[in-house]
Amino acid sequence: MSRGTDWESRLGFDRVPSHIIDKRVTEVMSLAGRKAIITGAGGDGLGQAVANRLAGLGADVALIGRTYAKVERRADEVRQRWGVRAVPILADLSVWDQVHRAVDESQAALGGLDIMINNPVYALAGTFADFTQEMIDDTVHGSLTMLMYGAHAALEHMIPQASGKIINISAAAGRTAPPGLVVYAAAKSGVIGFTRNLAAEVADLGIHVLGCAPGIMVKPDLLERILNPKSAMDRAARQSVMESLAHDVRLKRVSIPEEVANIVAFLASDAASYMCGQTIDASGGQYMN
């Protein structure tokens, strides 16, 4: 090996994506031919929005959720709208074996796995002193542990192929101190740390790990709870949202899932090729204190 070639290797030039140089950003963001898994994709929130964004960029997608009728409906919508392969997969994301089985099934159905979107959906609001052990355990498991299960299952496929992207959904609450969300915020802070540490562990294996931290993202069921609270937990959620909008969110409004999904789609694409371990905020400036 010549000295020049040796220096190129030491600088990593043999791994630089030079193929993107003459492309438009829109071309670099194409996901045509990629295979993506999205968890928590059966409802009206971020999961379905991400599935639509990735499919709109050309990716085939597997939608994983615990209610088959819901993920089946969402998969049908994605397939009809974007003309890609969209596969519904049933799994309880809180169960290790089911998560691994679902990822295996998704990979087999799609014919590969390039992108794993870890989007567990669980949050309880209220004063920490009023939480029971069950509430604490459920919140940590639903907001952090289930996400780790998904990442572990994805790595079983990505490590042998020496490639892949894992994108973990955290929350701006993991960087702030929103009222009524002590346990949830602590768990989402854990997601940010998990993303950073896992990225450091697997970067040399050709796997990119990144995160996105939504702020006050309102989907239909949360909007109904805020507008018409029926329980103490609903009232706590409304108080947390209104206090954050009044004091913390610089844009002074809530977001919709599609705005956050835009960031996730960017992270999933080659446009984010030189990012590693970061969790990108999508919260209207919520933690700029």
C-alpha positions in Angstrom: 0.0 0.0 0.0 1.4 3.4 -0.9 1.8 6.1 1.6 -1.0 8.2 0.0 -3.4 5.3 0.1 -2.4 4.6 3.7 -3.2 8.1 4.7 -6.5 8.0 2.9 -7.4 4.9 4.9 -6.3 6.4 8.2 -8.5 9.5 7.5 -11.4 7.2 6.6 -11.6 8.4 3.0 -12.3 4.9 1.9 -15.6 5.1 3.8 -16.6 8.6 2.8 -20.0 8.5 0.9 -18.5 10.3 -2.2 -21.5 9.1 -4.2 -23.6 11.9 -2.7 -21.4 14.8 -3.9 -23.3 15.6 -7.1 -26.8 14.8 -5.9 -29.6 17.0 -4.8 -30.5 16.8 -1.1 -33.8 15.3 -2.2 -31.9 12.6 -4.0 -29.7 11.9 -0.9 -32.9 11.5 1.2 -34.3 8.8 -1.1 -35.0 5.6 0.7 -35.8 3.6 -2.4 -35.0 -0.1 -1.8 -34.5 0.3 1.9 -36.3 -1.9 4.4 -37.7 -0.3 7.6 -39.4 -1.4 10.7 -41.5 1.0 12.8 -42.8 0.0 16.2 -45.9 1.5 17.8 -47.3 2.1 14.4 -51.0 1.2 14.7 -52.4 4.3 16.3 -52.8 7.9 15.2 -49.5 9.1 16.5 -45.8 9.2 15.5 -45.5 5.6 14.4 -48.0 5.9 11.5 -46.6 9.3 10.6 -43.1 7.9 10.4 -44.3 4.9 8.3 -45.8 7.3 5.8 -42.8 9.5 5.7 -40.4 6.6 5.1 -42.7 5.0 2.6 -43.1 8.4 0.8 -39.3 8.3 0.3 -39.5 4.9 -1.2 -38.9 2.5 1.7 -40.7 -0.8 2.2 -42.0 -0.8 5.8 -43.2 -3.2 8.5 -45.6 -1.8 11.0 -45.5 -3.5 14.4 -48.2 -3.1 17.0 -50.1 -5.0 19.6 -53.5 -4.7 17.9 -53.4 -6.4 14.6 -56.5 -4.7 13.1 -54.9 -1.3 13.7 -51.5 -2.1 12.1 -53.2 -3.9 9.3 -55.3 -0.8 8.6 -52.3 1.5 8.7 -50.3 -0.8 6.4 -53.1 -0.8 3.9 -53.2 3.0 4.0 -49.4 3.2 3.4 -49.5 0.6 0.6 -52.3 2.3 -1.2 -50.9 5.8 -0.8 -47.2 5.2 -1.7 -47.2 2.0 -3.7 -44.5 0.3 -1.5 -44.6 -3.0 0.4 -46.2 -2.4 3.8 -46.5 -5.4 6.2 -48.5 -5.5 9.4 -46.9 -7.4 12.3 -48.5 -8.3 15.6 -46.4 -8.1 18.8 -46.6 -6.9 22.4 -43.5 -4.7 22.6 -43.3 -5.3 26.4 -42.4 -9.0 25.8 -38.8 -9.8 24.8 -39.6 -12.9 22.8 -42.5 -11.2 20.9 -40.3 -8.3 20.0 -37.5 -10.5 18.6 -40.0 -12.7 16.8 -41.7 -9.6 15.3 -38.4 -8.2 14.0 -37.5 -11.6 12.6 -40.9 -11.8 10.8 -40.5 -8.2 9.5 -37.1 -8.8 8.2 -38.2 -12.0 6.4 -41.3 -10.4 5.0 -39.4 -7.3 3.7 -36.4 -9.2 2.5 -34.0 -7.3 4.7 -33.6 -4.7 7.5 -31.9 -1.4 7.0 -33.8 0.9 9.4 -35.2 0.3 12.8 -37.5 2.9 14.3 -38.0 2.3 18.0 -41.1 4.1 19.0 -42.6 2.6 22.2 -45.7 4.6 23.2 -46.3 4.9 27.0 -46.6 7.8 29.4 -48.3 8.4 32.7 -48.7 11.9 34.2 -49.1 12.8 37.9 -47.3 13.7 41.1 -44.5 11.3 41.7 -45.5 10.8 45.4 -48.9 9.5 44.2 -47.3 6.9 41.9 -47.6 3.3 42.8 -44.8 0.7 42.2 -46.8 -0.6 39.3 -47.1 2.8 37.7 -43.3 3.4 38.0 -42.5 0.0 36.6 -44.9 0.3 33.8 -43.7 3.8 32.8 -40.0 2.8 32.8 -40.7 -0.4 31.0 -42.9 1.3 28.4 -40.7 4.3 27.8 -37.2 2.8 28.0 -37.0 -1.0 28.4 -39.2 -1.8 25.4 -37.1 0.4 23.2 -34.0 -1.5 24.3 -35.7 -4.8 23.3 -36.3 -3.4 19.8 -32.7 -2.3 19.4 -31.4 -5.6 20.6 -33.7 -7.5 18.1 -32.5 -5.3 15.2 -28.8 -5.8 16.0 -29.2 -9.5 15.6 -29.7 -8.8 11.9 -27.6 -5.6 11.5 -24.4 -6.9 13.1 -24.0 -9.8 10.6 -24.6 -7.5 7.6 -22.4 -4.8 9.1 -24.9 -2.0 8.3 -28.1 -0.4 9.4 -29.7 2.5 11.3 -31.4 2.4 14.6 -33.4 5.5 15.5 -34.7 5.8 19.1 -37.6 8.0 19.9 -37.0 9.9 23.2 -38.7 13.1 24.3 -37.7 16.7 25.1 -38.9 15.8 28.6 -35.7 13.8 28.9 -33.8 17.1 28.9 -36.2 19.3 30.9 -38.2 19.1 34.1 -41.8 19.2 32.9 -44.4 19.1 35.7 -46.2 15.8 36.4 -43.8 13.7 34.3 -41.0 12.8 36.7 -40.8 9.1 35.8 -41.5 9.5 32.1 -38.9 12.2 31.9 -36.3 10.1 33.7 -37.0 7.2 31.4 -36.7 9.4 28.3 -33.4 10.8 29.6 -32.3 7.2 29.8 -33.2 6.8 26.1 -30.9 9.7 25.2 -28.1 8.1 27.2 -28.8 4.7 25.7 -28.7 6.1 22.2 -25.3 7.8 22.8 -23.8 4.7 24.4 -25.1 2.2 21.9 -23.9 4.4 19.1 -20.4 4.3 20.6 -20.5 0.5 20.9 -21.7 -0.4 17.4 -20.3 2.5 15.2 -17.3 0.4 14.2 -19.6 -2.4 13.1 -21.1 -0.2 10.4 -24.3 0.6 12.4 -25.6 4.2 13.0 -27.6 4.9 16.1 -29.5 8.2 16.4 -32.4 9.6 18.3 -35.2 12.1 18.0 -36.8 14.0 20.9 -40.3 15.2 20.3 -41.8 17.9 22.5 -45.6 18.4 22.9 -46.8 16.4 20.1 -50.6 16.2 19.9 -52.5 13.3 18.4 -56.3 13.0 18.5 -56.6 11.0 21.7 -54.2 13.3 23.6 -56.1 16.3 22.2 -59.3 14.9 23.5 -57.8 14.3 27.0 -56.5 17.9 27.1 -59.7 19.5 25.9 -62.0 17.3 28.0 -60.1 15.8 30.9 -62.0 13.0 32.6 -59.6 11.9 35.3 -56.9 13.2 37.6 -54.3 11.9 35.2 -55.9 13.8 32.3 -55.9 17.0 34.3 -52.3 16.5 35.2 -51.5 16.0 31.5 -53.3 19.2 30.6 -51.5 21.2 33.3 -48.2 19.9 32.1 -48.9 20.8 28.5 -50.2 24.3 29.3 -47.4 25.2 31.7 -44.8 24.1 29.1 -46.4 26.1 26.4 -46.6 29.1 28.6 -43.0 29.0 29.9 -40.8 26.6 27.9 -41.8 26.2 24.3 -40.4 29.1 22.2 -42.8 28.5 19.3 -45.8 28.7 21.7 -47.7 25.9 20.1 -48.0 22.1 20.0 -46.7 20.0 17.1 -48.3 17.3 15.0 -46.7 13.9 14.5 -45.8 14.6 10.9 -43.5 17.4 12.0 -41.5 15.0 14.1 -41.6 12.3 11.4 -39.9 14.8 9.1 -36.8 14.7 11.4 -36.9 10.9 11.8 -37.0 10.6 8.0 -34.0 12.8 7.7 -32.1 10.8 10.3 -33.0 7.6 8.4 -31.6 8.9 5.1 -28.1 9.3 3.8 -28.4 13.0 4.5 -27.5 12.2 8.1 -24.5 10.0 7.1 -22.0 11.9 9.4 -24.2 11.8 12.5 -23.5 9.4 15.3 -25.2 9.1 18.8 -27.0 12.4 18.7 -30.6 12.9 19.7 -32.1 15.7 17.7 -34.7 17.9 19.3 -38.1 18.5 17.6 -39.8 20.4 20.3 -40.3 24.0 19.3 -37.4 25.2 21.4 -38.7 23.5 24.6 -35.3 23.0 26.3 -33.6 26.3 25.3 -33.2 27.4 29.0 
